[in-house]
Amino acid sequence: RLVSSAAPRPALGYGGVDGLTGQESGENRDGFIENRSGPDGQFSFVDQSKWLESHSGMRIPSQEIFEKSYIDGVMRPIQQEGTGFGGYT
């Protein structure tokens, strides 16, 4: 089931795994990430703050851009046109 009223979660580069692991993450808990995080895991936190703002592709979009790209470009084709998303048809 698609939930068009929910915003996509931020890229991992913004918040790392915070809010995605542990009991306190609730419905956002991601078992794949959780199992690979921590001192013995495959993922480790890297502070990317000095690069994020200089890379236009990593900036958090304005609400207007979000609505145009996500709602018009992703959700509308799936829900109204039945076209699927990308290679998923």
C-alpha positions in Angstrom: 0.0 0.0 0.0 1.3 3.4 -1.0 1.1 6.3 1.5 1.1 9.5 -0.4 0.8 11.7 2.6 4.0 10.6 4.2 7.2 12.3 3.4 10.2 10.2 2.4 12.8 9.9 5.1 16.0 12.0 4.7 19.1 10.6 3.1 21.4 8.7 5.5 24.0 11.4 4.9 21.9 13.9 6.9 21.1 12.0 10.0 23.0 8.7 9.8 21.2 5.8 11.4 19.6 7.9 14.2 15.9 7.3 14.2 16.2 4.1 12.2 17.6 1.7 14.8 16.6 0.6 18.2 13.3 0.3 20.0 12.7 4.1 20.0 12.7 4.3 16.2 9.2 2.7 16.1 7.8 2.1 12.6 10.9 3.7 11.1 13.0 0.9 12.4 15.1 -0.6 9.6 16.4 -4.1 10.4 18.8 -4.1 7.5 20.6 -1.0 8.7 20.3 -1.9 12.3 22.0 -5.3 11.8 25.0 -3.6 10.0 25.5 -0.7 12.3 27.6 -0.3 15.4 31.2 -1.1 16.2 31.3 -4.5 14.6 28.9 -3.7 11.7 29.6 -2.7 8.1 28.2 0.8 8.5 29.9 3.5 10.5 29.0 7.2 11.0 30.9 9.7 9.0 30.3 13.4 9.5 29.5 14.7 6.1 28.4 18.2 7.1 31.2 20.1 5.4 30.3 18.5 2.0 26.6 18.4 2.1 25.9 22.1 1.5 28.4 22.4 -1.3 26.9 19.5 -3.3 23.6 20.6 -4.9 22.3 17.1 -5.1 22.5 16.7 -1.3 20.6 19.8 -0.3 17.1 19.3 1.3 14.7 20.6 -1.3 12.2 23.3 -0.8 8.5 22.2 -0.4 7.8 23.4 -3.9 10.5 21.3 -5.4 9.5 18.3 -3.3 5.9 18.6 -4.5 6.9 18.8 -8.1 9.4 16.0 -8.1 8.0 13.5 -5.6 4.2 14.0 -5.9 4.0 14.9 -9.6 6.9 12.7 -10.8 6.5 9.7 -8.6 3.2 9.4 -6.8 0.8 10.7 -9.5 2.1 8.3 -12.2 1.8 5.3 -9.8 -1.6 6.2 -8.4 -3.4 7.8 -11.3 -1.8 6.4 -14.4 -0.8 3.0 -13.1 2.6 3.3 -14.8 4.8 2.1 -11.9 8.0 3.8 -10.9 11.2 3.6 -12.9 11.7 0.0 -13.8 9.0 -1.2 -11.5 5.9 -1.5 -13.6 
